[in-house]
Amino acid sequence: MKYGVLVFICFAVTLLSCRNDDDGGPEPIPPSLLSEVAPEDDEKIREFLNTHFYNYEDFETQPEGFDYKIVIDTIAGENADKRPMMEDAKTMKFNVSSSHFGLSAEEENIEHTLYYIEAKKGGGGSPTYADSTLVRYQGFLLDGTQFDESKDFSWTDISRIAARGFADGYAQLSAGTSDQIVENGDGTYNINNSGIGLVIMPSGMAYFNRSPSGLIPTYSVLMFQIELGLYVEGTDHDNDGIPSAQEDLNGNGFLGDDNTDGDDEPFNTPPRPNYQDPDDDGDGILTREEIIVENGEITFPDADGDGVPDYLDPDN
């Protein structure tokens, strides 16, 4: 089996699995536990990485006409001596809560492992997971099923990504630089020093018990190749003066559960986590007016000295 691997971005639509109860009527099947699925996913990923290789030799020698696409094949037969992907893979650990999927928060801080390979280092810096990025992508399941592709570069950011492992993955890669953009003459362009990498994420860092399309079953491990073109350093989604990456108050790499005034938001409106809320504490004073920004440095005043900065303290 041989196939190229690039990156996927899409939004999740939850499908409810049902079974019949004793009366013959449908009864929802409760979702599996993160603590059960995470080790199962990790075993699948490690087995895949140990039994497959990618065209690392092409990336090392860069033959004439090479298209810089990652191609994966099984280690067998004439390829029996190839280097397994596991030897090139690096890992990052992340904690995931069931509440991230709208489920009961009884499971908090379940450790998940993200695997990534940097096949081609870009000529620029690395974004944070919260920065807007210019990428090309294609996505596959571990069995080779392709579920999405973007042949041209497109801008994306954390507010549009349902599979958090995608952003956590591109944050480990290096981007290209704007001086290396080349027009192709057909309305598309290349970035000659872009970065290219492979990211494999467990279902808890993807869609878990959700199925965003018929091609992605529930509890699926997802595999992405990311071509990282450019990024916006210090992306500030709500323009409140604080880069979105710095609005991760609990430091878990997930911005959706940092919502200082969440208890006071109207019940019939979508919640606005801090990175999307220009008034983080809901006191009627914009966050931008409760911080001090000078020469790119941010100071967080605490007028009443209670240890809570003004922009997070509605009682100040």
DAVENWO-V976198 format. One record per backbone hydrogen bond with DSSP energy under -1.0 kcal/mol. NH is the residue of the N-H (numbers start at 0). CO is the residue of the C=O. E is the energy in kcal/mol with one decimal. If there is no record, write none. Layout:
BEGIN
nh=NH co=CO e=E
nh=NH co=CO e=E
END
This chain:
BEGIN
nh=2 co=71 e=-1.4
nh=4 co=69 e=-1.8
nh=18 co=26 e=-1.7
nh=20 co=24 e=-2.7
nh=23 co=20 e=-2.0
nh=26 co=18 e=-3.0
nh=28 co=16 e=-1.9
nh=36 co=32 e=-2.4
nh=37 co=33 e=-2.7
nh=40 co=36 e=-2.9
nh=41 co=37 e=-2.3
nh=42 co=38 e=-1.9
nh=43 co=39 e=-1.9
nh=44 co=40 e=-2.5
nh=45 co=41 e=-2.5
nh=46 co=42 e=-2.1
nh=47 co=43 e=-2.2
nh=48 co=44 e=-2.7
nh=49 co=45 e=-1.9
nh=50 co=46 e=-1.1
nh=52 co=72 e=-2.5
nh=54 co=70 e=-1.4
nh=55 co=53 e=-3.2
nh=58 co=54 e=-1.3
nh=59 co=55 e=-1.8
nh=60 co=56 e=-2.2
nh=61 co=57 e=-2.9
nh=65 co=62 e=-2.0
nh=71 co=2 e=-2.5
nh=72 co=52 e=-2.4
nh=74 co=50 e=-2.6
nh=75 co=73 e=-1.2
nh=78 co=75 e=-2.5
nh=79 co=76 e=-1.8
nh=81 co=78 e=-1.8
nh=84 co=51 e=-2.7
nh=85 co=48 e=-1.7
nh=86 co=83 e=-1.5
nh=87 co=84 e=-1.3
nh=88 co=84 e=-1.5
nh=89 co=115 e=-2.9
nh=91 co=113 e=-2.0
nh=93 co=111 e=-2.6
nh=95 co=109 e=-1.7
nh=97 co=106 e=-2.3
nh=99 co=96 e=-1.7
nh=100 co=97 e=-1.7
nh=101 co=98 e=-1.8
nh=102 co=97 e=-1.9
nh=109 co=95 e=-2.6
nh=111 co=93 e=-3.1
nh=113 co=91 e=-2.9
nh=114 co=199 e=-2.4
nh=115 co=89 e=-2.4
nh=116 co=197 e=-2.6
nh=118 co=195 e=-1.1
nh=119 co=195 e=-2.3
nh=122 co=192 e=-2.5
nh=123 co=174 e=-3.4
nh=130 co=127 e=-1.4
nh=132 co=155 e=-3.0
nh=133 co=229 e=-3.1
nh=134 co=153 e=-2.5
nh=135 co=226 e=-1.6
nh=136 co=149 e=-1.2
nh=138 co=147 e=-2.2
nh=139 co=222 e=-2.2
nh=140 co=144 e=-2.2
nh=143 co=140 e=-1.9
nh=146 co=138 e=-2.1
nh=149 co=136 e=-3.4
nh=153 co=134 e=-2.3
nh=155 co=132 e=-2.5
nh=159 co=156 e=-2.3
nh=163 co=161 e=-1.0
nh=164 co=204 e=-2.9
nh=165 co=162 e=-1.9
nh=167 co=163 e=-2.1
nh=168 co=164 e=-1.6
nh=169 co=165 e=-2.4
nh=170 co=166 e=-1.6
nh=171 co=168 e=-1.9
nh=172 co=169 e=-1.4
nh=174 co=124 e=-2.9
nh=175 co=228 e=-2.5
nh=179 co=176 e=-1.9
nh=180 co=177 e=-1.2
nh=181 co=189 e=-3.2
nh=183 co=187 e=-2.7
nh=189 co=181 e=-2.6
nh=191 co=179 e=-2.4
nh=193 co=190 e=-1.9
nh=194 co=227 e=-2.1
nh=195 co=119 e=-2.4
nh=196 co=225 e=-2.1
nh=197 co=116 e=-2.8
nh=198 co=223 e=-3.8
nh=199 co=114 e=-2.9
nh=200 co=221 e=-2.7
nh=204 co=201 e=-2.0
nh=205 co=202 e=-1.6
nh=207 co=202 e=-1.8
nh=209 co=206 e=-2.6
nh=215 co=212 e=-1.4
nh=218 co=207 e=-4.4
nh=221 co=200 e=-1.7
nh=222 co=139 e=-2.2
nh=223 co=198 e=-3.7
nh=224 co=5 e=-7.3
nh=224 co=137 e=-1.2
nh=225 co=196 e=-3.0
nh=226 co=135 e=-2.0
nh=227 co=194 e=-2.9
nh=228 co=133 e=-3.1
nh=231 co=131 e=-2.5
nh=234 co=231 e=-1.0
nh=243 co=234 e=-2.9
nh=245 co=242 e=-1.8
nh=246 co=243 e=-1.9
nh=248 co=246 e=-1.5
nh=250 co=247 e=-1.2
nh=257 co=254 e=-1.4
nh=261 co=258 e=-1.8
nh=263 co=260 e=-1.3
nh=268 co=265 e=-1.4
nh=273 co=257 e=-3.2
nh=275 co=272 e=-2.5
nh=276 co=273 e=-1.3
nh=281 co=278 e=-1.1
nh=286 co=277 e=-3.0
nh=288 co=285 e=-1.4
nh=289 co=286 e=-1.8
nh=291 co=298 e=-2.5
nh=293 co=296 e=-2.5
nh=296 co=293 e=-2.3
nh=298 co=291 e=-3.1
nh=304 co=301 e=-1.4
nh=309 co=300 e=-3.1
nh=311 co=308 e=-2.1
nh=312 co=309 e=-1.3
nh=315 co=312 e=-1.4
END
